[in-house]
Amino acid sequence: MTQLFPISLIGAGTANVESMASYVSRLALSHTVSARQLIATVSRVKEPGLLNGYSGFAANTVDTINALAGQNNLAYGTLIRFRDVLSVNANESISTTRRWCPSCIADDLTAREPGYDPLMWSLKSISVCSKHDTWLVTTCPHCLSVQPYISYAGATRTRCVRCKGSLGMLCERVAASPAELWCRREMSALLVRGGDPPFEGNPVRSFLAALIHSLGKGIAPLAREIDFDRSVVCGLLKNTNHRPTLATVLRLSASVQQPVEFILSDPIAAAAQGRFAFATPRRENSTRFRLSMIRRQQLEDSLHRAAYGPESECPPSVVSICRATGVSLGCAHYAFPRLSSRINALRKSYAEARAKRLESEAKQLVKRELSKLTIQERREMSQKKFVGHLMSLSGLPKRSLANATRIFLAKAVQKDRHLRSSPNQSIGTSSEA
Protein backbone atom coordinates (compact mmCIF):
# COMPACT_ATOMS: atom_id res chain seq x y z
CA MET A 1 0.00 0.00 0.00
CA THR A 2 1.25 3.50 -0.83
CA GLN A 3 2.05 6.07 1.86
CA LEU A 4 -0.87 8.02 3.34
CA PHE A 5 -1.09 11.80 3.58
CA PRO A 6 0.68 13.13 6.72
CA ILE A 7 -2.44 14.45 8.45
CA SER A 8 -1.94 15.31 12.13
CA LEU A 9 -4.20 14.31 15.01
CA ILE A 10 -6.14 17.34 16.29
CA GLY A 11 -5.67 18.27 19.92
CA ALA A 12 -3.04 15.65 20.80
CA GLY A 13 -1.94 16.15 24.40
CA THR A 14 -5.09 18.02 25.41
CA ALA A 15 -8.39 17.01 27.01
CA ASN A 16 -10.27 17.57 23.69
CA VAL A 17 -8.06 15.26 21.65
CA GLU A 18 -9.60 13.86 18.48
CA SER A 19 -10.80 10.26 18.54
CA MET A 20 -9.16 7.66 16.32
CA ALA A 21 -12.42 6.99 14.48
CA SER A 22 -12.76 10.69 13.63
CA TYR A 23 -9.13 10.80 12.47
CA VAL A 24 -9.67 7.81 10.17
CA SER A 25 -12.74 9.52 8.68
CA ARG A 26 -10.75 12.69 7.93
CA LEU A 27 -7.89 10.63 6.50
CA ALA A 28 -10.24 8.72 4.22
CA LEU A 29 -11.91 11.95 3.07
CA SER A 30 -8.54 13.38 2.05
CA HIS A 31 -7.91 10.25 -0.07
CA THR A 32 -11.46 10.38 -1.54
CA VAL A 33 -12.25 6.87 -0.33
CA SER A 34 -14.71 5.62 2.24
CA ALA A 35 -13.51 5.17 5.79
CA ARG A 36 -14.67 1.55 5.74
CA GLN A 37 -12.40 0.84 2.76
CA LEU A 38 -9.47 2.44 4.55
CA ILE A 39 -10.09 0.41 7.72
CA ALA A 40 -10.46 -2.81 5.74
CA THR A 41 -7.11 -2.11 4.11
CA VAL A 42 -5.03 -1.31 7.19
CA SER A 43 -6.88 -3.23 9.92
CA ARG A 44 -9.32 -6.03 10.68
CA VAL A 45 -11.56 -4.07 13.03
CA LYS A 46 -15.21 -5.05 12.51
CA GLU A 47 -16.64 -2.51 14.96
CA PRO A 48 -15.40 1.03 14.14
CA GLY A 49 -16.07 2.18 17.70
CA LEU A 50 -13.31 -0.15 18.93
CA LEU A 51 -10.77 2.12 17.20
CA ASN A 52 -11.17 4.48 20.16
CA GLY A 53 -10.68 1.70 22.70
CA TYR A 54 -7.80 -0.42 23.93
CA SER A 55 -8.16 -3.71 22.05
CA GLY A 56 -5.37 -5.40 20.11
CA PHE A 57 -7.02 -4.37 16.85
CA ALA A 58 -6.91 -0.71 17.92
CA ALA A 59 -3.20 -1.02 18.81
CA ASN A 60 -2.38 -2.63 15.47
CA THR A 61 -4.35 0.03 13.59
CA VAL A 62 -2.52 2.82 15.40
CA ASP A 63 0.88 1.28 14.65
CA THR A 64 0.03 0.74 10.97
CA ILE A 65 -1.34 4.23 10.34
CA ASN A 66 1.52 5.77 12.33
CA ALA A 67 3.97 4.15 9.93
CA LEU A 68 1.99 4.89 6.75
CA ALA A 69 1.10 8.51 7.60
CA GLY A 70 4.39 9.41 9.25
CA GLN A 71 2.84 10.14 12.66
CA ASN A 72 3.90 9.17 16.17
CA ASN A 73 1.09 10.40 18.43
CA LEU A 74 -2.07 8.60 17.23
CA ALA A 75 -2.17 6.67 20.51
CA TYR A 76 -3.51 9.86 22.11
CA GLY A 77 -6.80 9.29 20.25
CA THR A 78 -7.35 5.88 21.91
CA LEU A 79 -7.37 4.25 25.35
CA ILE A 80 -4.50 1.86 24.60
CA ARG A 81 -2.84 2.92 27.84
CA PHE A 82 -5.56 1.05 29.79
CA ARG A 83 -5.28 -2.18 27.80
CA ASP A 84 -3.93 -4.34 30.67
CA VAL A 85 -6.01 -2.94 33.54
CA LEU A 86 -9.55 -2.70 32.11
CA SER A 87 -12.11 -5.31 31.16
CA VAL A 88 -11.52 -7.32 27.98
CA ASN A 89 -14.94 -6.25 26.69
CA ALA A 90 -14.24 -2.70 25.52
CA ASN A 91 -17.94 -2.14 24.71
CA GLU A 92 -18.54 -1.66 28.45
CA SER A 93 -16.34 1.47 28.39
CA ILE A 94 -16.66 2.73 24.78
CA SER A 95 -19.98 3.48 23.13
CA THR A 96 -20.73 1.23 20.15
CA THR A 97 -22.57 4.06 18.35
CA ARG A 98 -21.54 7.62 17.69
CA ARG A 99 -22.30 10.26 20.33
CA TRP A 100 -22.09 14.01 19.75
CA CYS A 101 -22.98 17.41 21.15
CA PRO A 102 -25.65 19.14 18.98
CA SER A 103 -24.41 22.59 20.04
CA CYS A 104 -20.84 21.78 18.91
CA ILE A 105 -22.17 20.57 15.55
CA ALA A 106 -24.20 23.79 15.23
CA ASP A 107 -21.06 25.86 15.93
CA ASP A 108 -19.15 23.96 13.22
CA LEU A 109 -21.99 24.57 10.73
CA THR A 110 -22.06 28.29 11.59
CA ALA A 111 -18.30 28.62 11.21
CA ARG A 112 -18.36 26.37 8.09
CA GLU A 113 -15.59 24.21 9.50
CA PRO A 114 -15.38 20.40 9.15
CA GLY A 115 -14.63 19.95 12.86
CA TYR A 116 -13.92 16.64 14.57
CA ASP A 117 -15.30 14.29 17.24
CA PRO A 118 -13.34 14.38 20.53
CA LEU A 119 -12.44 11.11 22.21
CA MET A 120 -14.35 12.26 25.30
CA TRP A 121 -17.66 11.90 23.43
CA SER A 122 -17.22 8.16 22.93
CA LEU A 123 -16.78 7.37 26.64
CA LYS A 124 -19.88 5.92 28.29
CA SER A 125 -18.96 7.57 31.61
CA ILE A 126 -19.34 11.06 30.06
CA SER A 127 -22.87 12.23 29.24
CA VAL A 128 -22.54 16.04 29.17
CA CYS A 129 -20.44 18.16 26.80
CA SER A 130 -17.70 20.01 28.66
CA LYS A 131 -17.96 23.07 26.37
CA HIS A 132 -21.70 23.74 26.22
CA ASP A 133 -22.94 21.70 29.24
CA THR A 134 -25.53 19.94 27.07
CA TRP A 135 -26.47 16.27 26.84
CA LEU A 136 -24.57 14.11 24.37
CA VAL A 137 -27.06 12.49 21.99
CA THR A 138 -26.94 9.29 19.94
CA THR A 139 -29.91 9.68 17.56
CA CYS A 140 -30.85 12.05 14.76
CA PRO A 141 -33.34 14.75 15.90
CA HIS A 142 -35.33 14.33 12.66
CA CYS A 143 -35.67 10.57 12.08
CA LEU A 144 -34.36 9.31 15.47
CA SER A 145 -31.93 6.93 13.73
CA VAL A 146 -28.66 5.87 15.38
CA GLN A 147 -25.52 7.25 13.74
CA PRO A 148 -22.51 4.99 13.06
CA TYR A 149 -18.95 6.04 13.86
CA ILE A 150 -17.87 5.55 10.24
CA SER A 151 -20.29 5.73 7.31
CA TYR A 152 -20.16 5.50 3.55
CA ALA A 153 -18.08 7.65 1.22
CA GLY A 154 -19.14 11.28 0.92
CA ALA A 155 -21.05 11.38 4.24
CA THR A 156 -20.31 14.27 6.58
CA ARG A 157 -20.28 14.33 10.38
CA THR A 158 -22.82 17.18 10.46
CA ARG A 159 -25.69 15.37 8.69
CA CYS A 160 -27.66 12.20 9.33
CA VAL A 161 -26.60 9.21 7.24
CA ARG A 162 -30.25 8.24 6.74
CA CYS A 163 -32.39 11.36 6.24
CA LYS A 164 -29.54 13.85 5.51
CA GLY A 165 -30.94 16.20 8.14
CA SER A 166 -28.68 18.46 10.16
CA LEU A 167 -27.40 17.03 13.46
CA GLY A 168 -26.68 20.48 14.92
CA MET A 169 -29.11 22.39 17.10
CA LEU A 170 -28.96 24.71 20.11
CA CYS A 171 -29.84 22.85 23.31
CA GLU A 172 -30.57 23.89 26.86
CA ARG A 173 -27.76 23.77 29.39
CA VAL A 174 -28.00 21.13 32.08
CA ALA A 175 -26.44 21.00 35.52
CA ALA A 176 -23.91 18.17 35.60
CA SER A 177 -23.96 15.96 38.69
CA PRO A 178 -20.94 15.85 41.04
CA ALA A 179 -20.11 12.38 39.75
CA GLU A 180 -20.20 13.68 36.15
CA LEU A 181 -17.90 16.57 37.01
CA TRP A 182 -15.47 14.22 38.73
CA CYS A 183 -15.41 11.82 35.76
CA ARG A 184 -14.88 14.70 33.35
CA ARG A 185 -11.98 16.10 35.37
CA GLU A 186 -10.27 12.72 35.77
CA MET A 187 -10.66 11.76 32.11
CA SER A 188 -9.31 15.16 31.05
CA ALA A 189 -6.19 14.55 33.13
CA LEU A 190 -5.79 11.04 31.70
CA LEU A 191 -6.28 12.10 28.07
CA VAL A 192 -3.66 14.83 28.43
CA ARG A 193 -1.15 12.11 29.34
CA GLY A 194 -2.42 9.63 26.77
CA GLY A 195 1.04 8.98 25.38
CA ASP A 196 2.55 7.89 28.71
CA PRO A 197 3.59 4.24 29.30
CA PRO A 198 0.61 1.87 29.81
CA PHE A 199 -0.57 0.71 33.22
CA GLU A 200 0.33 -2.84 34.18
CA GLY A 201 -0.91 -5.57 36.49
CA ASN A 202 -4.19 -5.47 38.41
CA PRO A 203 -3.95 -2.23 40.42
CA VAL A 204 -7.68 -2.08 41.26
CA ARG A 205 -7.49 -5.45 43.05
CA SER A 206 -4.43 -4.29 44.99
CA PHE A 207 -6.18 -1.03 45.84
CA LEU A 208 -9.28 -2.79 47.24
CA ALA A 209 -7.12 -5.24 49.23
CA ALA A 210 -5.21 -2.32 50.74
CA LEU A 211 -8.49 -0.59 51.67
CA ILE A 212 -9.68 -3.73 53.48
CA HIS A 213 -6.39 -3.91 55.34
CA SER A 214 -6.60 -0.25 56.37
CA LEU A 215 -10.22 -0.59 57.55
CA GLY A 216 -9.62 -3.86 59.35
CA LYS A 217 -13.02 -5.13 58.18
CA GLY A 218 -14.41 -7.49 55.55
CA ILE A 219 -15.79 -7.09 52.04
CA ALA A 220 -19.33 -6.10 53.05
CA PRO A 221 -18.27 -3.12 55.24
CA LEU A 222 -15.91 -1.95 52.48
CA ALA A 223 -18.73 -2.14 49.91
CA ARG A 224 -20.89 0.04 52.17
CA GLU A 225 -18.10 2.56 52.67
CA ILE A 226 -17.36 3.01 48.97
CA ASP A 227 -21.03 2.72 47.95
CA PHE A 228 -20.53 -0.37 45.76
CA ASP A 229 -22.50 -3.55 45.42
CA ARG A 230 -20.98 -6.37 47.45
CA SER A 231 -20.92 -8.77 44.49
CA VAL A 232 -18.86 -6.29 42.42
CA VAL A 233 -16.23 -5.91 45.15
CA CYS A 234 -16.20 -9.70 45.67
CA GLY A 235 -15.59 -10.34 41.97
CA LEU A 236 -12.75 -7.83 41.75
CA LEU A 237 -11.02 -9.27 44.82
CA LYS A 238 -11.46 -13.02 44.46
CA ASN A 239 -11.14 -13.43 40.68
CA THR A 240 -7.58 -12.59 39.66
CA ASN A 241 -8.49 -12.53 35.95
CA HIS A 242 -11.41 -10.15 36.43
CA ARG A 243 -10.80 -6.58 35.30
CA PRO A 244 -13.05 -3.58 36.02
CA THR A 245 -14.67 -1.32 33.46
CA LEU A 246 -13.69 2.31 33.02
CA ALA A 247 -16.93 3.41 34.71
CA THR A 248 -16.10 1.24 37.75
CA VAL A 249 -12.62 2.77 38.04
CA LEU A 250 -13.99 6.32 37.81
CA ARG A 251 -16.70 5.62 40.35
CA LEU A 252 -14.18 4.06 42.73
CA SER A 253 -11.95 7.09 42.29
CA ALA A 254 -14.83 9.41 43.17
CA SER A 255 -15.76 7.32 46.22
CA VAL A 256 -12.29 7.63 47.80
CA GLN A 257 -11.50 11.10 46.38
CA GLN A 258 -8.24 9.97 44.77
CA PRO A 259 -7.12 10.56 41.15
CA VAL A 260 -7.38 7.62 38.76
CA GLU A 261 -3.76 8.11 37.74
CA PHE A 262 -2.69 7.72 41.39
CA ILE A 263 -4.84 4.60 41.93
CA LEU A 264 -3.58 2.80 38.82
CA SER A 265 0.08 3.76 39.24
CA ASP A 266 0.50 3.39 43.03
CA PRO A 267 -2.56 1.62 44.52
CA ILE A 268 -1.04 1.05 48.00
CA ALA A 269 -0.25 4.74 48.56
CA ALA A 270 -3.64 5.78 47.13
CA ALA A 271 -5.45 3.47 49.57
CA ALA A 272 -3.55 4.96 52.50
CA GLN A 273 -4.68 8.48 51.55
CA GLY A 274 -8.25 7.58 50.55
CA ARG A 275 -11.26 9.43 51.98
CA PHE A 276 -14.71 7.89 51.78
CA ALA A 277 -16.64 10.82 50.34
CA PHE A 278 -19.92 9.12 49.41
CA ALA A 279 -20.21 6.78 52.41
CA THR A 280 -23.74 6.25 53.78
CA PRO A 281 -24.68 4.73 57.15
CA ARG A 282 -27.11 2.29 55.57
CA ARG A 283 -28.29 1.36 52.10
CA GLU A 284 -31.87 1.57 51.01
CA ASN A 285 -32.89 -1.99 50.15
CA SER A 286 -35.48 -3.00 47.59
CA THR A 287 -36.94 -6.32 46.55
CA ARG A 288 -35.43 -5.93 43.11
CA PHE A 289 -32.90 -3.08 43.07
CA ARG A 290 -30.49 -1.51 45.55
CA LEU A 291 -29.81 2.23 45.36
CA SER A 292 -27.88 4.49 47.66
CA MET A 293 -29.85 7.44 48.99
CA ILE A 294 -27.58 9.97 47.25
CA ARG A 295 -27.83 8.37 43.81
CA ARG A 296 -31.58 7.89 44.19
CA GLN A 297 -32.04 11.60 44.93
CA GLN A 298 -29.82 12.57 41.98
CA LEU A 299 -31.82 10.31 39.66
CA GLU A 300 -35.15 11.68 40.88
CA ASP A 301 -34.02 15.31 40.48
CA SER A 302 -32.73 14.69 36.94
CA LEU A 303 -35.93 12.88 35.88
CA HIS A 304 -38.11 15.62 37.39
CA ARG A 305 -36.21 18.39 35.56
CA ALA A 306 -36.56 16.51 32.28
CA ALA A 307 -40.26 15.67 32.77
CA TYR A 308 -41.36 19.17 33.83
CA GLY A 309 -38.89 21.32 31.92
CA PRO A 310 -39.67 23.77 29.10
CA GLU A 311 -42.33 22.36 26.79
CA SER A 312 -40.75 23.94 23.72
CA GLU A 313 -37.63 21.78 23.95
CA CYS A 314 -37.15 18.04 23.66
CA PRO A 315 -36.25 16.54 27.05
CA PRO A 316 -33.21 14.25 27.37
CA SER A 317 -33.90 10.53 27.14
CA VAL A 318 -34.15 8.33 30.22
CA VAL A 319 -31.12 6.39 28.96
CA SER A 320 -28.88 9.47 28.93
CA ILE A 321 -30.09 10.48 32.41
CA CYS A 322 -29.33 6.99 33.73
CA ARG A 323 -25.84 7.15 32.25
CA ALA A 324 -25.19 10.52 33.85
CA THR A 325 -26.28 9.31 37.30
CA GLY A 326 -24.76 5.83 37.03
CA VAL A 327 -28.08 3.96 37.34
CA SER A 328 -29.40 1.22 35.09
CA LEU A 329 -32.40 1.85 32.85
CA GLY A 330 -34.47 -0.90 34.49
CA CYS A 331 -33.81 0.61 37.91
CA ALA A 332 -35.10 4.03 36.75
CA HIS A 333 -38.31 2.53 35.30
CA TYR A 334 -38.86 0.48 38.46
CA ALA A 335 -38.16 3.27 40.97
CA PHE A 336 -39.84 6.16 39.07
CA PRO A 337 -42.31 4.71 36.54
CA ARG A 338 -44.47 7.85 36.19
CA LEU A 339 -41.56 10.20 35.50
CA SER A 340 -40.02 7.77 33.00
CA SER A 341 -43.33 7.30 31.16
CA ARG A 342 -43.91 11.06 31.03
CA ILE A 343 -40.44 11.67 29.55
CA ASN A 344 -40.97 8.99 26.88
CA ALA A 345 -44.38 10.46 25.99
CA LEU A 346 -42.95 13.99 25.75
CA ARG A 347 -40.12 12.83 23.48
CA LYS A 348 -42.59 11.00 21.23
CA SER A 349 -44.92 13.99 20.93
CA TYR A 350 -41.97 16.31 20.30
CA ALA A 351 -40.70 14.04 17.50
CA GLU A 352 -44.16 13.89 15.90
CA ALA A 353 -44.63 17.68 16.08
CA ARG A 354 -41.18 18.25 14.65
CA ALA A 355 -41.87 15.85 11.78
CA LYS A 356 -45.10 17.68 10.93
CA ARG A 357 -43.38 21.06 11.05
CA LEU A 358 -40.57 19.87 8.78
CA GLU A 359 -43.08 18.40 6.35
CA SER A 360 -44.97 21.71 6.19
CA GLU A 361 -41.75 23.68 5.63
CA ALA A 362 -40.70 21.23 2.90
CA LYS A 363 -44.02 21.64 1.07
CA GLN A 364 -43.76 25.43 1.18
CA LEU A 365 -40.19 25.33 -0.13
CA VAL A 366 -41.04 22.94 -2.96
CA LYS A 367 -44.04 25.01 -4.00
CA ARG A 368 -41.99 28.21 -4.01
CA GLU A 369 -39.12 26.74 -6.03
CA LEU A 370 -41.41 25.03 -8.55
CA SER A 371 -43.14 28.34 -9.22
CA LYS A 372 -39.81 29.77 -10.39
CA LEU A 373 -39.36 27.14 -13.13
CA THR A 374 -40.95 26.85 -16.49
CA ILE A 375 -42.59 23.69 -17.77
CA GLN A 376 -39.62 23.00 -20.04
CA GLU A 377 -37.14 23.42 -17.19
CA ARG A 378 -39.17 21.14 -14.99
CA ARG A 379 -39.26 18.44 -17.66
CA GLU A 380 -35.49 18.57 -18.11
CA MET A 381 -34.69 18.54 -14.37
CA SER A 382 -34.90 15.15 -12.67
CA GLN A 383 -36.49 14.70 -9.27
CA LYS A 384 -33.16 13.67 -7.71
CA LYS A 385 -31.43 16.80 -9.02
CA PHE A 386 -34.28 19.01 -7.84
CA VAL A 387 -34.16 17.51 -4.32
CA GLY A 388 -30.40 18.11 -4.22
CA HIS A 389 -31.03 21.74 -5.18
CA LEU A 390 -33.55 22.09 -2.34
CA MET A 391 -31.11 20.56 0.18
CA SER A 392 -28.51 23.15 -0.77
CA LEU A 393 -31.02 25.91 0.01
CA SER A 394 -32.14 24.63 3.41
CA GLY A 395 -31.22 22.17 6.14
CA LEU A 396 -34.43 20.17 5.81
CA PRO A 397 -34.22 16.34 5.73
CA LYS A 398 -33.96 14.69 2.36
CA ARG A 399 -36.94 12.42 3.01
CA SER A 400 -39.33 15.32 3.67
CA LEU A 401 -38.16 17.18 0.56
CA ALA A 402 -38.44 14.05 -1.61
CA ASN A 403 -41.99 13.30 -0.44
CA ALA A 404 -43.13 16.88 -0.99
CA THR A 405 -41.50 17.01 -4.43
CA ARG A 406 -43.18 13.76 -5.48
CA ILE A 407 -46.62 15.00 -4.40
CA PHE A 408 -46.35 18.40 -6.11
CA LEU A 409 -44.89 16.99 -9.31
CA ALA A 410 -47.71 14.43 -9.56
CA LYS A 411 -50.30 17.19 -9.24
CA ALA A 412 -48.50 19.32 -11.81
CA VAL A 413 -48.35 16.47 -14.33
CA GLN A 414 -52.08 15.81 -14.00
CA LYS A 415 -52.91 19.46 -14.68
CA ASP A 416 -50.45 19.72 -17.55
CA ARG A 417 -52.35 17.02 -19.39
CA HIS A 418 -55.40 19.28 -19.52
CA LEU A 419 -53.57 22.45 -20.37
CA ARG A 420 -52.01 23.26 -23.73
CA SER A 421 -49.97 26.28 -22.89
CA SER A 422 -46.67 27.48 -24.32
CA PRO A 423 -43.44 25.84 -23.03
CA ASN A 424 -42.27 29.17 -21.58
CA GLN A 425 -45.29 29.50 -19.31
CA SER A 426 -44.48 29.48 -15.60
CA ILE A 427 -45.24 26.35 -13.67
CA GLY A 428 -46.78 28.40 -10.89
CA THR A 429 -49.69 29.39 -13.21
CA SER A 430 -50.40 25.85 -14.33
CA SER A 431 -49.55 23.73 -11.32
CA GLU A 432 -50.50 25.54 -8.18
CA ALA A 433 -51.20 23.18 -5.28
Steps between C-alpha positions, in 0.01 A plus 500: 500500500625850417580757769208695648478878524677633814188632673550586868274400788306803628547593863763238588610550860185687601170399660312556168721269296346360183380140506664240278174433316466870415863511384446201270193671351699817425786294357265309272333823385837643398563187288145513353421149621254375757620455855384138495727429202793660679438297817463178302835570337708580808315308773256220576276696735135402448357754745624854418433615856776267623754727327460736796549222754788288623464171312779331306335603174511866607871469589582339166303766312683779681840346425415446132363849437786654699745338260302574182411862585829590665345573841606403851219623726184320380490307828366819660171443314445159666498337844787261425666606824228313695528177301635284787292640787146524357244239405559299182158607371570855383130556419440548874720813494468626139168575335425275202316783320603856434424764764521875442411840640233673283624845606857419387367379164297822468814707570691310229216561251493872586876533462494275188777284641521119465575455871571169671362265767696509829590173668309615809169464313544126450544421871190355665592665832462849345147617418533881493710712263774685686474806271126567485376296802241324283406133477690284253251338262512180295203539262406737220251770614301458176466124442631374839743262326827394665814638336801274432856605580608451138258518207513477124708715267394863470309510832574789734503506880246785508213319323303183564606201291135403450286812450785749427360735763726726702628357830572845646257691718515732801412314820427604855781488753476236769656487844753217508495279809802489735583153371491630140730789586743265672506260203553788259790640702671162540461404134635840394812439708540149357451606137762773536751228591373252243846435361651391833604135559202263551382384841590145596376227731172510692524824701127515584519163679806616694325826585190324640716255699691792651172673593381186681829482686479866603138466618560173680160373383361264237362540149146599601606798719736617224218481243284718726779752550574545130133471398550191281303182466652218703506260204706748293763538773503121552561436130784751478673356807456125464532459122856584398409506129208738548561857387275800572338726244598863456176610669583283804848653529363855477229430754752344738723803456212732588407291805847531658579847358826387339612559138474206261862549398607461865285188554626320189866596542542463879194323649652443848579869556161604357319269744690649793387852405143410400199685643155346480307793356172330407471266800147447637406348837257256342382407153142521391398144414241399244354168396651539156753785496741657748568874481693726730303795633727753326475340156125452538454871574722597205300274268167637622613863460629438146180319394282774651690777317465312172130416549390850606747715309422745218234359269658658193812284523548126471590350839804271532431128477475280808803306374724808497379601848576151632849516352565837660391379845652152473168313531368226275200563276293225664566651842371842384179350355445295816570779751332789310253355247284814465791735431654257250169453316442876487847561352447232233159647411643853476783384273253317275267799470795732437627273220154485340453879518845557357431260213177683415672838512781381273249353257311831484822697444605255227168541317526879511857490369415261217200707396705820499787353298271329248327831433833643383545237226341471164336184372797431273748542785297272720491230233877513455580497874479161670341455840833397656673813369215721618512350852876560510437863404248535784744347752760759405249776578388372840592254773179300467521117492526335163202273565261790566617686189472187283145425617386858445663513156332175395156624608527840329646359180218244475241776532680713243515215248127434533417865432746526213310230316195726487683817415656581164704802584830620357823336629617833645198533727581498871424187693346705778209599268429146388585288801405681814430264790 
